Amino acid sequence: MDHVGPLQELRRRELFGGGWSFSSSPQMSLEATCLASFSVLAEQPSSASHVVLPLLHAQLSDGSWPSFISDGESSWTTALAICVLNSANDSSGARERGLSWLLKTNGREANWFWRWKFKLADRAVRFDPDRYGWPWLSGSASWVIPTAFSVIAIKQFTACSRSEISERRIRLGVDMLLDRVCLGGGWNSGNSFVYGVPLPAHVESTAIALLALQDEERTSVIQASLAWLKQRSSNIESVESLAWCILSLFVYQEPVEHLKARLATLVGDGRGIRNNATLAAAILALKCGEMIHPFEVLR
């Protein structure tokens, strides 16, 4: 599938000092930079040292990464940064520091007060607060996408040397995802029920959650969610949603060539896509099967 035009467009948008912004902003976005870095590494593995340099410079003193350069607040992008450094086989020690931060970071349900509140006082939501994952930003509750990427990052980096601590944290994150599944399969961004009303699943949340669960036992929950994503894939018109759908279905060995063909038509030469994170995700999806999958977890 032709990805050369979109990749050239993405490279053209690289910031002068390295990294990528979301669109025309001069402020480097960690999400856009990480996804773009995967795209460049897949095409030019020899450029690893250049590609990861902005990420190494952006790491905060506690081992985490912020959402944007100049922000001092730790964020979910730490997991994405670790995944990029995994792909680049970085040996600077940045991954170890990032992993240490991830293992110490929890959604606020981990605190006894919030577990009590969610169990006894807050009837608006329905989930098990003993099963917690990771937040978007430190101090907030667990959400599906940050939890999924954190599980992937830890699984990848500890594949050959998993400790009791890392295994426990992976299990908590996996249990949290399985607890938050929507009625009929798939995931919303956070809770599956609010005020007793079941919430609909979202494509991106479902695709990314399934990426985190790719090496888990194919339970009925996972099977139902995979079936939901496959059924939904037939009428996705969003470039970003379709890209994540392809990236997820591919690791489950589902046919994606017809989806890639549709994505290629939507993307064109990439110039019409302003969001660099979206463009980078599309390039990764178009290269599925021609590269090492950036979010693959070894079984």
Residue frames relative to the residue before (quaternion, step in Angstrom):
aa qw qx qy qz dx dy dz
M 1.0000 0.0000 0.0000 0.0000 0.00 0.00 0.00
D 0.4621 -0.7137 0.4542 0.2661 3.59 -0.81 1.02
H 0.0288 0.7985 -0.5983 0.0599 3.55 -0.68 1.14
V 0.4160 0.7559 -0.4400 0.2488 3.58 1.30 -0.12
G 0.6634 0.5154 -0.3068 0.4474 3.58 0.87 -0.93
P 0.6818 0.4694 -0.2972 0.4759 3.61 0.81 -0.93
L 0.6484 0.5108 -0.3309 0.4573 3.62 0.98 -0.76
Q 0.6331 0.5172 -0.3343 0.4689 3.60 0.99 -0.75
E 0.6404 0.5161 -0.3177 0.4718 3.57 1.02 -0.80
L 0.6452 0.5157 -0.3178 0.4655 3.58 0.98 -0.83
R 0.6579 0.5043 -0.3093 0.4660 3.60 0.94 -0.87
R 0.6158 0.5578 -0.3389 0.4414 3.57 1.07 -0.73
R 0.7104 0.4721 -0.2496 0.4585 3.58 1.10 -0.72
E 0.4037 0.7178 -0.4840 0.2960 3.60 1.22 -0.01
L 0.4955 -0.6688 0.4724 0.2900 3.57 -0.95 0.90
F 0.6594 -0.5417 0.3514 0.3850 3.55 -1.16 0.63
G 0.7529 0.3699 -0.2062 0.5037 3.58 0.97 -0.82
G 0.6477 -0.4972 0.3163 0.4830 3.59 1.28 0.15
G 0.7183 0.3995 -0.3236 0.4688 3.54 -1.17 0.56
W 0.3357 -0.7310 0.5637 0.1876 3.54 -1.36 0.08
S 0.3473 -0.6796 0.5983 0.2438 3.53 -1.22 0.55
F 0.6591 -0.4740 0.3638 0.4567 3.58 -1.25 -0.02
S 0.8025 -0.0287 0.0380 0.5948 3.59 0.88 -0.89
S 0.8312 -0.1561 0.1244 0.5189 3.59 -0.42 -1.17
S 0.4382 0.7039 -0.4579 0.3205 3.58 1.25 0.08
P 0.4389 -0.6847 0.5056 0.2879 3.61 -1.12 0.58
Q 0.5756 0.6031 -0.3697 0.4103 3.59 1.30 -0.14
M 0.4210 -0.7284 0.4860 0.2366 3.57 -0.67 1.12
S 0.2242 -0.7487 0.6147 0.1067 3.54 -0.99 1.00
L 0.4372 -0.7056 0.4873 0.2713 3.59 -0.81 0.94
E 0.6340 0.5259 -0.3460 0.4491 3.60 0.97 -0.75
A 0.6870 0.4701 -0.2867 0.4742 3.59 0.82 -1.00
T 0.6546 0.5211 -0.3148 0.4482 3.59 0.97 -0.83
C 0.6596 0.5061 -0.3171 0.4564 3.59 0.92 -0.85
L 0.6928 0.4669 -0.2935 0.4646 3.59 0.81 -0.94
A 0.6414 0.5043 -0.3218 0.4804 3.59 1.04 -0.75
S 0.6216 0.5516 -0.3372 0.4424 3.59 1.03 -0.76
F 0.6109 0.5359 -0.3429 0.4713 3.59 1.03 -0.75
S 0.6637 0.5212 -0.3056 0.4410 3.57 0.92 -0.94
V 0.6808 0.4784 -0.2845 0.4762 3.57 0.93 -0.89
L 0.6510 0.5207 -0.3166 0.4525 3.59 0.96 -0.86
A 0.6340 0.5375 -0.3325 0.4457 3.58 1.03 -0.75
E 0.7139 0.4359 -0.2419 0.4918 3.56 1.10 -0.73
Q 0.8073 0.0968 -0.0056 0.5821 3.56 1.01 -0.86
P 0.1703 -0.8249 0.5313 0.0910 3.63 0.25 1.20
S 0.6246 0.5676 -0.3408 0.4141 3.59 1.09 -0.63
S 0.6409 0.5350 -0.3265 0.4431 3.59 1.24 -0.30
A 0.2862 0.8180 -0.4710 0.1646 3.59 1.29 0.16
S 0.6747 0.5106 -0.3167 0.4287 3.58 0.82 -0.95
H 0.6578 0.4893 -0.3067 0.4835 3.60 1.04 -0.75
V 0.6749 0.5290 -0.2990 0.4187 3.57 0.89 -0.97
V 0.7500 0.4193 -0.2363 0.4537 3.61 0.83 -0.92
L 0.4718 0.7120 -0.4366 0.2826 3.61 1.17 -0.34
P 0.6596 0.4888 -0.3390 0.4595 3.66 0.85 -0.78
L 0.6344 0.5239 -0.3378 0.4571 3.59 1.06 -0.66
L 0.6450 0.5154 -0.3238 0.4621 3.58 0.96 -0.82
H 0.6679 0.4953 -0.2987 0.4683 3.60 1.01 -0.79
A 0.6898 0.5056 -0.2758 0.4387 3.58 1.13 -0.67
Q 0.5094 0.6692 -0.4282 0.3306 3.61 1.18 -0.33
L 0.3988 -0.7217 0.5214 0.2197 3.55 -0.95 0.93
S 0.6896 -0.5209 0.3195 0.3885 3.56 -1.23 0.44
D 0.6799 0.4801 -0.3005 0.4658 3.62 1.12 -0.53
G 0.6341 -0.5577 0.3194 0.4299 3.59 1.31 0.09
S 0.6237 0.5524 -0.3344 0.4405 3.58 1.25 -0.25
W 0.3370 -0.6940 0.5805 0.2604 3.55 -1.37 -0.09
P 0.4216 -0.6857 0.5269 0.2729 3.59 -1.13 0.60
S 0.6203 -0.5282 0.4077 0.4123 3.58 -1.25 0.08
F 0.7914 0.0752 -0.0147 0.6064 3.56 1.11 -0.78
I 0.5627 -0.5753 0.4666 0.3670 3.54 -1.16 0.58
S 0.7576 0.2947 -0.3154 0.4895 3.53 -1.04 0.99
D 0.5666 0.5247 -0.4059 0.4887 3.59 1.26 -0.08
G 0.2809 -0.7793 0.5340 0.1689 3.57 -0.96 0.76
E 0.5738 0.6214 -0.3578 0.3957 3.58 1.31 0.03
S 0.4658 -0.6840 0.4953 0.2643 3.56 -0.85 1.02
S 0.0300 -0.8272 0.5609 -0.0155 3.58 -1.01 0.75
W 0.7443 -0.4149 0.3285 0.4075 3.51 -1.47 0.06
T 0.5574 0.6311 -0.3905 0.3722 3.60 1.15 -0.49
T 0.4448 0.6811 -0.4542 0.3632 3.58 1.26 -0.17
A 0.6548 0.5145 -0.3105 0.4584 3.59 0.96 -0.86
L 0.6516 0.5074 -0.3161 0.4669 3.59 0.95 -0.85
A 0.6448 0.5256 -0.3227 0.4515 3.58 0.95 -0.88
I 0.6419 0.5110 -0.3272 0.4688 3.60 0.96 -0.81
C 0.6357 0.5264 -0.3348 0.4547 3.61 0.98 -0.78
V 0.6373 0.5094 -0.3308 0.4743 3.61 1.00 -0.77
L 0.6803 0.4783 -0.2924 0.4722 3.59 0.88 -0.91
N 0.5715 0.5524 -0.3781 0.4746 3.59 1.18 -0.49
S 0.6711 0.5028 -0.2935 0.4589 3.58 0.91 -0.96
A 0.7167 0.4323 -0.2418 0.4908 3.57 1.05 -0.78
N 0.3241 -0.7625 0.4887 0.2735 3.58 1.33 -0.14
D 0.1264 0.8384 -0.5155 0.1238 3.54 1.00 0.92
S 0.1850 -0.8084 0.5544 0.0704 3.57 -0.94 0.90
S 0.3863 0.7638 -0.4495 0.2556 3.59 1.23 0.36
G 0.5325 -0.6073 0.4216 0.4123 3.59 1.21 -0.42
A 0.4689 0.6947 -0.4368 0.3266 3.58 1.27 -0.15
R 0.6271 0.5411 -0.3446 0.4419 3.58 1.02 -0.73
E 0.6476 0.5274 -0.3202 0.4472 3.56 0.93 -0.87
R 0.6665 0.4867 -0.3039 0.4759 3.58 0.96 -0.84
G 0.6469 0.5120 -0.3180 0.4671 3.57 1.03 -0.76
L 0.6370 0.5253 -0.3233 0.4623 3.56 1.00 -0.83
S 0.6246 0.5409 -0.3394 0.4495 3.58 0.96 -0.83
W 0.6572 0.4959 -0.3111 0.4747 3.59 0.96 -0.83
L 0.6488 0.5289 -0.3228 0.4418 3.60 0.90 -0.89
L 0.6822 0.5032 -0.2935 0.4419 3.57 0.90 -0.93
K 0.7032 0.4433 -0.2626 0.4899 3.59 1.17 -0.50
T 0.6566 0.5325 -0.2984 0.4431 3.59 1.23 -0.29
N 0.0140 -0.8004 0.5977 -0.0438 3.55 -0.91 1.01
G 0.5431 -0.5194 0.5175 0.4092 3.49 -1.34 0.17
R 0.6292 -0.5902 0.3373 0.3767 3.58 -1.06 0.58
E 0.4843 0.6514 -0.4478 0.3749 3.60 1.23 -0.11
A 0.5519 0.6239 -0.3919 0.3905 3.57 1.21 -0.40
N 0.6175 0.5314 -0.3370 0.4719 3.56 1.21 -0.45
W 0.5653 -0.6461 0.3922 0.3306 3.59 -0.87 0.96
F 0.6359 0.5446 -0.3428 0.4261 3.59 0.99 -0.80
W 0.6962 0.4614 -0.2839 0.4710 3.56 0.89 -0.91
R 0.5995 0.5343 -0.3728 0.4649 3.61 1.08 -0.58
W 0.6376 0.5169 -0.3192 0.4737 3.56 1.00 -0.84
K 0.6591 0.5218 -0.3087 0.4449 3.58 0.89 -0.93
F 0.7041 0.4601 -0.2780 0.4640 3.57 0.83 -0.95
K 0.6808 0.4965 -0.2972 0.4490 3.58 1.06 -0.70
L 0.8309 0.2650 -0.0862 0.4817 3.57 0.84 -1.01
A 0.7958 0.3640 -0.1684 0.4538 3.57 0.91 -0.87
D 0.7554 0.3541 -0.1979 0.5147 3.58 1.02 -0.70
R 0.0874 -0.8309 0.5495 0.0000 3.57 -0.27 1.31
A 0.4667 0.7066 -0.4334 0.3082 3.58 1.26 0.03
V 0.7707 0.2720 -0.1450 0.5577 3.56 1.13 -0.65
R 0.2285 -0.7680 0.5853 0.1244 3.55 -1.25 0.43
F 0.4354 0.6484 -0.5358 0.3208 3.57 -0.29 1.28
D 0.5192 -0.6269 0.4867 0.3172 3.55 -1.30 0.33
P 0.2859 -0.8004 0.4998 0.1667 3.64 -0.30 1.19
D 0.5431 0.5958 -0.4153 0.4215 3.60 1.24 -0.11
R 0.6750 0.4006 -0.2713 0.5570 3.56 1.31 -0.24
Y 0.1224 0.8256 -0.5341 0.1346 3.56 -0.14 1.25
G 0.2633 -0.7693 0.5681 0.1268 3.51 -1.24 0.57
W 0.6862 -0.4402 0.3679 0.4473 3.54 -0.82 -1.07
P 0.4074 -0.7164 0.5152 0.2356 3.58 -1.15 0.63
W 0.6164 -0.4837 0.4400 0.4388 3.54 -1.33 0.02
L 0.7776 0.0453 0.0188 0.6268 3.54 1.01 -0.99
S 0.6288 -0.5550 0.3820 0.3881 3.57 -1.09 0.67
G 0.7801 0.3491 -0.2626 0.4479 3.54 -1.04 0.85
S 0.6686 0.4543 -0.3147 0.4976 3.60 1.23 -0.11
A 0.6748 -0.5128 0.3540 0.3955 3.54 -1.31 0.15
S 0.6402 -0.5278 0.4009 0.3884 3.55 -1.33 0.25
W 0.0887 -0.7715 0.6290 0.0356 3.53 -1.15 0.78
V 0.6571 -0.5732 0.3291 0.3624 3.54 -1.16 0.63
I 0.7267 0.4564 -0.2753 0.4334 3.61 0.64 -1.06
P 0.6580 0.4768 -0.3384 0.4745 3.67 0.82 -0.75
T 0.6420 0.5221 -0.3237 0.4587 3.58 1.02 -0.78
A 0.6630 0.5144 -0.3121 0.4454 3.58 0.89 -0.91
F 0.6875 0.4688 -0.2943 0.4701 3.60 0.84 -0.90
S 0.6297 0.5312 -0.3367 0.4560 3.60 1.05 -0.68
V 0.6305 0.5206 -0.3235 0.4763 3.57 1.02 -0.82
I 0.6488 0.5140 -0.3186 0.4619 3.60 0.93 -0.88
A 0.6668 0.5190 -0.3085 0.4369 3.59 0.84 -0.99
I 0.6850 0.4733 -0.2880 0.4731 3.58 0.90 -0.92
K 0.6419 0.5213 -0.3294 0.4558 3.59 0.94 -0.85
Q 0.6617 0.5126 -0.3139 0.4482 3.58 0.89 -0.88
F 0.7520 0.4370 -0.2379 0.4323 3.57 0.69 -1.11
T 0.7549 0.3630 -0.2059 0.5060 3.59 1.10 -0.60
A 0.2621 0.8185 -0.4869 0.1558 3.59 1.26 0.24
C 0.7852 0.3085 -0.1594 0.5127 3.59 0.94 -0.83
S 0.7914 0.2246 -0.1195 0.5558 3.60 1.22 -0.12
R 0.1296 0.8323 -0.5265 0.1156 3.55 0.81 1.02
S 0.2541 -0.7760 0.5636 0.1248 3.55 -0.82 1.03
E 0.6812 -0.4577 0.3592 0.4443 3.56 -1.28 0.12
I 0.6520 0.5203 -0.3139 0.4535 3.57 1.01 -0.82
S 0.6933 0.4641 -0.2931 0.4670 3.59 0.82 -0.93
E 0.6375 0.5227 -0.3328 0.4578 3.60 1.01 -0.76
R 0.6463 0.5148 -0.3220 0.4622 3.58 0.97 -0.83
R 0.6731 0.4944 -0.3036 0.4585 3.58 0.94 -0.87
I 0.6107 0.5345 -0.3454 0.4712 3.58 1.06 -0.71
R 0.6700 0.5088 -0.3057 0.4458 3.58 0.88 -0.98
L 0.6395 0.5184 -0.3347 0.4586 3.59 0.97 -0.80
G 0.6670 0.5040 -0.3012 0.4587 3.56 0.95 -0.88
V 0.6486 0.5052 -0.3104 0.4773 3.58 0.96 -0.86
D 0.6587 0.5075 -0.3118 0.4597 3.59 0.91 -0.89
M 0.6211 0.5386 -0.3405 0.4563 3.57 1.05 -0.76
L 0.6568 0.5079 -0.3130 0.4611 3.59 0.92 -0.89
L 0.6805 0.4879 -0.2949 0.4603 3.58 0.87 -0.91
D 0.6451 0.5274 -0.3144 0.4548 3.58 1.13 -0.63
R 0.7332 0.4423 -0.2312 0.4618 3.60 1.09 -0.68
V 0.3748 0.7524 -0.4833 0.2448 3.62 1.21 0.08
C 0.4768 -0.6866 0.4788 0.2684 3.56 -1.05 0.79
L 0.6328 -0.5155 0.4178 0.3991 3.52 -1.29 0.40
G 0.8004 0.2290 -0.1880 0.5212 3.58 -0.63 1.11
G 0.6417 -0.5409 0.3171 0.4416 3.56 1.29 0.01
G 0.7050 0.4335 -0.3431 0.4442 3.54 -1.25 0.53
W 0.3316 -0.7460 0.5496 0.1773 3.53 -1.32 0.19
N 0.3498 -0.6487 0.6343 0.2337 3.46 -1.31 0.63
S 0.7040 -0.4546 0.3019 0.4544 3.63 -1.16 -0.09
G 0.8154 0.1012 -0.0376 0.5687 3.59 1.11 -0.59
N 0.8356 0.0312 0.0265 0.5478 3.54 -0.13 -1.31
S 0.4213 -0.7018 0.5129 0.2587 3.55 -1.19 0.52
F 0.7618 0.1964 -0.1317 0.6031 3.60 1.27 -0.33
V 0.0227 0.7609 -0.6485 0.0058 3.57 -1.09 0.75
Y 0.8316 -0.0260 -0.0504 0.5525 3.58 -0.74 1.14
G 0.7105 -0.4865 0.2452 0.4454 3.54 1.04 0.86
V 0.6118 0.5481 -0.3454 0.4539 3.56 1.29 -0.02
P 0.3858 -0.7217 0.5166 0.2519 3.63 -0.74 0.96
L 0.3089 -0.7589 0.5489 0.1657 3.57 -0.90 0.95
P 0.5095 -0.6536 0.4585 0.3209 3.60 -1.08 0.63
A 0.5115 -0.6235 0.4930 0.3265 3.56 -1.18 0.52
H 0.2794 -0.7309 0.5989 0.1705 3.55 -1.28 0.55
V 0.5877 -0.6123 0.3970 0.3494 3.58 -1.02 0.78
E 0.7183 0.4593 -0.2862 0.4373 3.60 0.66 -1.04
S 0.6454 0.5113 -0.3253 0.4650 3.59 0.92 -0.84
T 0.6647 0.5048 -0.3022 0.4604 3.57 0.95 -0.88
A 0.6640 0.5124 -0.3075 0.4494 3.57 0.87 -0.93
I 0.7050 0.4602 -0.2729 0.4655 3.58 0.86 -0.94
A 0.6146 0.5271 -0.3487 0.4721 3.60 1.06 -0.68
L 0.6555 0.5051 -0.3134 0.4657 3.59 0.97 -0.82
L 0.5882 0.5552 -0.3712 0.4562 3.61 1.08 -0.60
A 0.6707 0.4992 -0.2962 0.4618 3.57 1.00 -0.82
L 0.7363 0.4187 -0.2109 0.4880 3.58 1.16 -0.64
Q 0.3469 0.8023 -0.4474 0.1895 3.59 1.29 0.03
D 0.7513 0.3660 -0.2136 0.5059 3.61 1.07 -0.63
E 0.5094 0.6429 -0.4191 0.3891 3.58 1.28 0.18
E 0.6589 -0.4845 0.3868 0.4261 3.55 -1.28 0.28
R 0.4427 -0.7117 0.4825 0.2544 3.58 -0.87 0.95
T 0.0553 -0.8228 0.5653 -0.0184 3.54 0.28 1.29
S 0.6895 -0.4616 0.3464 0.4377 3.55 -1.30 0.14
V 0.6014 0.5614 -0.3549 0.4440 3.59 1.11 -0.64
I 0.6861 0.4694 -0.2790 0.4808 3.57 0.88 -0.94
Q 0.6465 0.5214 -0.3185 0.4569 3.58 0.96 -0.83
A 0.6634 0.4980 -0.3045 0.4681 3.58 0.95 -0.86
S 0.6638 0.5021 -0.3034 0.4639 3.58 1.01 -0.80
L 0.6270 0.5177 -0.3269 0.4817 3.56 1.07 -0.74
A 0.6460 0.5119 -0.3161 0.4698 3.58 0.97 -0.83
W 0.6262 0.5338 -0.3328 0.4605 3.59 1.03 -0.80
L 0.6747 0.4956 -0.2971 0.4592 3.59 0.91 -0.93
K 0.6386 0.5228 -0.3259 0.4613 3.59 0.96 -0.85
Q 0.6714 0.4943 -0.3010 0.4628 3.57 0.90 -0.91
R 0.6821 0.4959 -0.2807 0.4583 3.57 0.98 -0.89
S 0.5848 0.6334 -0.3634 0.3533 3.60 1.11 -0.65
S 0.6038 0.6171 -0.3487 0.3647 3.57 1.14 -0.59
N 0.8091 0.2202 -0.1264 0.5299 3.60 1.13 -0.43
I 0.3341 0.7304 -0.5226 0.2858 3.59 1.09 0.67
E 0.1400 -0.8061 0.5722 0.0553 3.57 -0.84 0.99
S 0.5723 0.5811 -0.3797 0.4367 3.59 1.24 -0.25
V 0.4896 -0.6708 0.4724 0.2953 3.60 -0.84 0.98
E 0.6924 0.4870 -0.2949 0.4432 3.58 0.80 -0.97
S 0.6631 0.5024 -0.3066 0.4626 3.58 0.91 -0.90
L 0.6647 0.4985 -0.3073 0.4639 3.58 0.94 -0.87
A 0.6231 0.5451 -0.3396 0.4464 3.59 1.03 -0.77
W 0.6949 0.4587 -0.2841 0.4755 3.59 0.85 -0.92
C 0.5902 0.5636 -0.3568 0.4546 3.56 1.12 -0.65
I 0.6635 0.4967 -0.2963 0.4746 3.60 0.92 -0.91
L 0.6600 0.5189 -0.3116 0.4450 3.58 0.87 -0.95
S 0.6889 0.4727 -0.2754 0.4755 3.57 1.05 -0.76
L 0.6813 0.4908 -0.3034 0.4504 3.59 0.78 -0.97
F 0.5991 0.5887 -0.3607 0.4056 3.58 1.06 -0.70
V 0.6989 0.4650 -0.2974 0.4548 3.62 0.85 -0.87
Y 0.6566 0.4557 -0.3087 0.5157 3.59 1.28 -0.26
Q 0.4746 -0.7192 0.3943 0.3195 3.55 1.36 0.36
E 0.3690 0.6956 -0.5139 0.3405 3.54 1.03 0.85
P 0.5558 -0.6108 0.4308 0.3639 3.64 -1.05 0.60
V 0.0391 -0.8280 0.5590 -0.0187 3.58 -0.81 0.98
E 0.4242 0.7322 -0.4664 0.2578 3.62 1.20 -0.11
H 0.6525 0.5066 -0.3249 0.4604 3.60 0.97 -0.77
L 0.6404 0.5072 -0.3180 0.4811 3.57 1.13 -0.64
K 0.6269 0.5294 -0.3288 0.4675 3.57 1.05 -0.74
A 0.6315 0.5316 -0.3331 0.4557 3.58 1.00 -0.79
R 0.6616 0.4874 -0.3083 0.4793 3.58 0.98 -0.83
L 0.6370 0.5292 -0.3248 0.4569 3.58 1.00 -0.82
A 0.6333 0.5383 -0.3339 0.4446 3.58 0.95 -0.85
T 0.6406 0.5174 -0.3202 0.4684 3.59 1.03 -0.77
L 0.6686 0.5054 -0.2941 0.4594 3.57 0.97 -0.88
V 0.7088 0.4773 -0.2570 0.4513 3.57 0.99 -0.88
G 0.1425 -0.8042 0.5591 0.1430 3.59 0.91 -0.84
D 0.7746 -0.2787 0.2244 0.5214 3.58 -0.83 -0.97
G 0.5966 -0.6195 0.3341 0.3856 3.57 1.29 0.16
R 0.5332 0.6728 -0.4000 0.3209 3.58 1.16 -0.37
G 0.6737 0.5103 -0.2970 0.4445 3.56 1.12 -0.58
I 0.6311 0.5076 -0.3350 0.4815 3.61 1.26 -0.11
R 0.2624 -0.8140 0.5011 0.1320 3.58 -0.33 1.21
N 0.6812 0.4864 -0.2897 0.4641 3.57 0.99 -0.82
N 0.3714 -0.7672 0.4805 0.2063 3.59 -0.52 1.16
A 0.5934 0.5488 -0.3688 0.4590 3.59 1.13 -0.53
T 0.6468 0.5100 -0.3079 0.4763 3.57 1.02 -0.81
L 0.6572 0.5092 -0.3092 0.4617 3.58 0.91 -0.90
A 0.6666 0.5016 -0.3033 0.4605 3.59 0.92 -0.88
A 0.6432 0.5098 -0.3270 0.4685 3.60 0.96 -0.82
A 0.6366 0.5279 -0.3274 0.4571 3.59 1.02 -0.77
I 0.6363 0.5217 -0.3289 0.4633 3.59 0.97 -0.81
L 0.6413 0.5178 -0.3215 0.4661 3.58 0.95 -0.84
A 0.6639 0.4983 -0.3074 0.4652 3.58 0.95 -0.85
L 0.6557 0.5131 -0.3128 0.4571 3.59 0.98 -0.80
K 0.7080 0.4367 -0.2521 0.4944 3.59 1.17 -0.58
C 0.3518 0.7479 -0.4964 0.2654 3.59 1.25 0.09
G 0.7764 0.2844 -0.2411 0.5082 3.55 -0.82 1.03
E 0.7165 0.3906 -0.2352 0.5279 3.57 1.29 -0.26
M 0.7501 0.2827 -0.1558 0.5772 3.57 1.30 0.02
I 0.5674 -0.5127 0.4803 0.4295 3.55 -1.31 0.04
H 0.4474 -0.7082 0.4766 0.2667 3.56 -0.66 1.09
P 0.4418 -0.7369 0.4394 0.2622 3.63 -0.63 1.06
F 0.7615 0.3278 -0.1866 0.5271 3.61 1.15 -0.49
E 0.3523 0.7359 -0.5040 0.2835 3.56 1.17 0.49
V 0.1702 -0.7560 0.6259 0.0881 3.55 -1.05 0.85
L 0.3936 -0.7315 0.5071 0.2299 3.57 -0.68 1.09
R 0.3893 -0.7258 0.5211 0.2239 3.55 -0.93 0.89
